[in-house]
Amino acid sequence: MTHQIQINQSELQEISDLQRELAWKEKHLDEMKNTLMVLLREGVPIEKGRFDARLITRVGRPVPWKQLFIERIGQAAADLIKRTFKSHVYYEVQVTEHAVLPLWQGRESSEGEET
């Protein structure tokens, strides 16, 4: 089968270049988020401005045991036993951009004032 269209080397090079650039940027992003996660967990304050960051936490436990215990010994006993299993906490950094400075920021100084 012959085609009239040919794939250009410049297109292939652009794809290759973009893949390398994305890989570097993803690595850089992961490093920055990990640093930010450490700082947020330590309680380091965030400069007031257009951006905000917070940690989202998810707690997970092994699931297979739960249904078996509930079926055999009931929900209350399963809840007691669940507390003995180690939980895993997963953190994710969420950075939020505000269109304008949040209205609640800056009110600390004008709280006692009357308008």
N, C-alpha and C positions, 0 to 999 in steps of 0.2 A: 504494500500500500504506500503510495507516494503522496506527500503533502506539499502544497505550495508555500505554506507558512513554515518558518524556521524559528526556533527558540534562540534568542540572541544571547551572546556571552555577557553582554552588559546587564541583562535581566538576571542571569544566573549569579553574576558578581554582586549585584545589588541585594539579592536574597541572601547570599552568603555573608555579606557585610552586615545586613540587618540582623541576622541570626547571632553573629558575634557581638554586635552592639547590644542586643536584647539580653544575651547571656550575661554580659558585664553589668548592665543596668539592673537585672534581677538579682545578681550577687550583691551589688552595692545596696540595693533596696533592702535585702534580707539583713545585711550587716547593720544598716541604719535602724531598722525596726528592732533588731535584737538589742542594740545599744539603748534605744528609746524604751524598750520593755524593762531593761534593768533599771534605768533612771526612774521610770514611773513606779516600779515596785518598791524603790527606795524612798518614794515620796518627794522627789525633786519637783519643785514648783514649775509651772509652765508660764512663760512670759505672756502677758495679755496681748491679744491681737486678733488677727483674722483667722488663725488656725487654733485648733484645740486637739488634744489627744487624750485617750483613755484606754484602759485595759479592759478587754472583754474576757471574762472567765467562763469556762465550761468545766463542769466536774463530771467525770465518767468513772464508772465502776464496771468490773466484768459482768456481763449480762447473763450468761447461760445458767448460772446457779439460781437466779431469782425465780424463774418460772417453776423450777422443780421444787424449791422450798415453799413457795406459795401454795402449790398443789398439795404438798404432803403435810405441812404443818401450819398453814394459814398465814395471813398477811401480817399480823402482829408479831409473830415469832420471826418471820422473814425480815421485818424491819429491825428487830434486835440484832439478828445475825449480820445484817447488811453493815451495821456500824463497825463490825470487826474486820471487814475487808478494806484494804487500802484503796483510797480513792485517788484518781489522777486528775490534776488540775491543768487545764490547757489555757494558755494565755494567747490572746491575739491583740495586736496594737491596732487601734482605729484612730485615724487622723481625720478630723472634720474641718472643712473650710466653710466659714461663715461668709455670706454675701456682704454683710456689714458687721461691724463690731456688735456682738450680742448686747441687747438692751440691758441685761442684768449686770453686765460688767460696767463699772464706773458708778453704780448706784451707792456703793459703800460710802462715798464721800458726801453724797447728798441725801442720805437717809433721814437725818435729823432736820433738814431744811423744809420749810413750808413754801409752797408756790402760790 
